[in-house]
Amino acid sequence: MNTELVPVFRGNGVLEVVERQPPQLVADDDVIVRVEACGICGTDLNILAVPPAHKAPPGIVIGHEGVGIVASVGSAVTSVQPGDRVVIANRLTCGKCAYCRRGLDNQCTNYQTIGTTIDGAFAPTLRAPARALWKIDPSVPRDDAALFEPLSCAVGAVKRAPFQPGDNVAIIGAGPMGLLFALLYRSMGAGKVILLDVAPYRLAFAQEIGMDAALNVTQVDAPTEVKRLTGLGADIVVDAVGNQINHTIQLARRGGQVILFGLRPHDNPPVNQYTITRYDLTLHGAFVGLHPFAQTIQLLESRRVQPSILVTHRLPLKELQHGVELMRTQQAMKVLIEM
């Protein structure tokens, strides 16, 4: 039987390339996918950090931002067939816990995750249950399809906060997720889209792809500058970092909306509740999105958002560790690993 070389997470930031047999169909709902490409996500960086900032068991194959072609399907699979191009919705919810039964599957208490608890897509071949895979039209370029999963998180978060065409949006964090929010709001007809960050590379990148303003918060008074650009302050503010709640409420106009998207579990900044109450702000916690996948497929197939504009490097699987370092040191915006 053919074998394949796969980088396996061994713990403490270590990836070890091993030779293994490709995964085979086991359960009736299994699908075997020939992976075309997989993006490196911030979660992957956190798994490989020392000490780790996100847990994954040693022996796992990481990676979840994948696109590929169905090779074979189990006997109970009807949603896809061999030859279909598919993308991965990596979070596998149980459907049985109290939150799943309330329709809040993003709050499932018994979930598993492809690329974290189940072998992921940094491999030539992936085995996944059919419910994790979404068919996408082959006319969508590979690199756009590969970014389906992070884009779906932004799609799910954006619908939490009321938006009207012409609204001004400020986004804290000009990394890949912040820029996905920016592309999305721009496609929806935002008035101004303003990025805020401390990294010159990211801010320059935001300007290169046509954002209205990119502010270095170490060099300008951000609330004053956002108010100058918008008149009153931003209608919607997104925290794509995870510890910027107090800055979000300083940037929002009175009666504005705040989306708290980024995750920093060990940060616990004090909150100025007076400002939230006095200026009638609405804050939305938004975790991964609730059923955003069909909308995201339609958005990618419409070509109105083309997230591949964020891809700066394409590397072979054997250079996965190098791609991680490029992103970690902000020498790359988004890295795709090609199989």
Secondary structure, DSSP 8 states (H G I E B T S, - for coil): ---EEEEEEEETTEEEEEEE------STTEEEEEEEEEE--HHHHHHTSSS-SS---TT-----EEEEEEEEE-TT--S--TT-EEEE--EE--S-SHHHHTT-GGG-SS-EEBTTTB--SSSSEEEEEGGGEEE--TTS-HHHHHTHHHHHHHHHHHTTS---TT--EEEE--SHHHHHHHHHHHHTT-S-EEEEES-HHHHHHHHHTT-SEEEETTTS-HHHHHHHHHSS-EEEEEESSSS-HHHHHHHEEEEEEEEE----TT------HHHHHHTT-EEEE--S-SS-HHHHHHHHHHTS--GGGGEEEEEEGGGHHHHHHHHHTTS-SEEEEE-
